[in-house]
């Protein structure tokens, strides 16, 4: 990766110099990566998903499962099952190996060139939203660290903390794919040691007794939604990080490496969060967890929160730049990322200096699982029906290509998506929307099953019409 050669490639009418080197600006975007420029191995995706998921968000997820009424062991079981969802993330990355392009380009096969656009727009909003949330968490952790050093009061410490957090995220994402892979690996080494210490310090004090009352359907379903929403939010981006892998890379190895990376980090931190919630008030999760730690570890803990926020923000910000190209922004990836960074900065300023902005943003993002669970179901079902064999050139055809369907819209994919959306909306239980079927179901939130509904409908409509591409 570090010494990968420079090559000249032609994509359509644009002629670019391909380069994927650490600390050099990546010049490829969603254009297919030529075979001559592909490099790396399946272990690269392990470090990407392991490092990017060493984030304090999973501690919060585990704590929320206990807050909903589950015992420590019950919450831990939910966390483990949620971690298995990274198998789907690993599988979704196979399309990148086969096509050399981004996930939201590949999804044109399921929805059509134009039908893919609405989901692309929503995914960009979600990517920016999560980047804002992570940036705010990292900023507050750095501000608390500065306060421990004696600098507090006024807006200056917070402003500096925000600037540092944004700079760390933007610089890595701007450089591009090779630098993202490099940074995630080396930050993973450091964060893994720190978070392992956190687990060791928090886990022994967990209250493993059963809850006073057995949790009902609502508690279980909400816990699953919280834990599974993280992996599901990644579905539109795995191919972004596998598109440089050689075509000869083992697809099983890619799936296994990505799944193992995401599983290990998310489960370890989720279990730690569940353990912390049985010992302290985790309403303010950072303060609650910090109170369980010895004084000497607390500054290191704040550094872990900051580092985890940055590692996660890097991949969401990077993918957002590819996303803008999918939406038709006629700029290079490096220029497009400036748009995402500017919006992230504006959103972070609002979240840090406007009351309740973060709460409202989180509620909005949680509601979008209504869209992305069904979207993921259609995308994965289409990938299975095609056996991950696509017409790579056809994915980039403006009109009249194999994925143009009816004026750019695929009726089967869109019908299946709408069916899943309807099911998810009817069974969703969130602060902003409660579906009419939630009460009859005893308060259960079945939003995530929208993925299964949309996948089933798509298979019924597309089977016999969708087949692997044969060059």
C-alpha positions, 0 to 999 in steps of 0.5 A: 500500500505504501509504495503503490505505483502511479498509473494513468487510466481513462474513465469515460472522457476524463483522464486521470492519474491513479494514485492511492498512497498514504499522505497523498491525495487520492485521485480516484472517486467512484470511477472503477479502479483499474486492475493494474492499480488494485492492491492490498489484502482482506486483512486491510478490511479487518483493521478498517472495521475494527478501528472505526468501531472502537468508538464510545457509541457502543458503550452507550448502546450497551448501557441503553440496553440495560436502561430499557430493563434488560439484565447484564446478561440479557444486554450482553446477549443482545450486543453479541447478536448485534455484532453478528450483523457485521457479517452483512457488512462484510458481505456487502463489501464483496461488490467492491472487489467485483466492480471496483466502485462504491456501494451506492454505485453498485446499488443502481443495479437494484433501484435503477440509475434514477431510482438510486438517487433518493437513497443516495441523498438520504445516506449523505444526510445520515453520514453527515449526521453521524459525523456531526454526532461523533465530532461533538462527542470528541469535542466535549471529551477534548474540552473536558481534558483541557478543563482537567489541565486547568483551562475552562470557562468561556467558549475558547476551549470548546472552539479549540477542541472543535477545531482540533477534532475537525482537523484530525478528521478532515485531513485523513479523509481528504487524503483518501483511501490509503491514508484512511486504511493506514490511520485506522490500523495505527489508531486501532493499535492504540485504541485497542489497548486503551479500551481493553483497559477500560473493559478490565476496569469496568467489567468486574463490578457488573451486577449480574443479578436478574432484574426485578421484573422480566423485560417485555417485548418493548424492552427487547425490541428497543435494545435490538434496534439500538444495537443493530442500528449501528451496523445497518447504518454502514450498509451503504458504504462497505464497497467504498473500502474494498474497491481497491482489492484485487479481483483475485481476493478471496470473497470469503476472506473479505467477509470474514475479516470485515465481520470479525473486525466489527464484531470484536470492537462493537461487542467488547465495548457494548458489554462494557457499556452494559456492565457500566450501566449496572453500576452507575447512572449512564444518562450522561454516558461519558461522565457515568463511565468516567466516574467508575474509573480510577483517577489516573485513568480518567485523562486516558479515558477522555483521549479514548473517547476523542480517538474513537470519535475521530476514527468513526468520523473518518470513514463516514466523512470519506464515504460522504464525498463518494456519495456526493459524486453518486448524486451527480456533483461534478467535482473530484472526490477531494473537492467534494469532501470540502462540502461535507466538511463544511456542513459537518462544521456547521452542524457541529457548531449548532450542536455545541452552541444550540440547546437540544440540537444533539438530541433532536439530531439523534432522534432524526437519525434513529428514525432513518432506520425506517429507510435503511433497513428496507434499503439494505434488504433490497441491496443484499437480496439483489447481490445474492440473486446476481451472485455479486456479478455486475456489469461494471461499465453498465453501472456508470452508464448514464442512459440505456444501460443494463440498469436503466430499466424504465426511464432509470427506475427499477419497478421491482426494487422500488416496490420492494423498498416501499413494502419494507418502508411501509412495514417499518413505519407501521412498527417503528417506536421512536421519539419522532414517530410511533407506528400504529401497530406498536401498541397492538404488538405490546410496544415491540419495535419491529423496524429492522424486520423491514429489511426481511420484508423488502428482501422477500418482496424483491426476490418474489418480483425479481427472481427470473429477471435478475441474473449474474452478469456474464461478460 
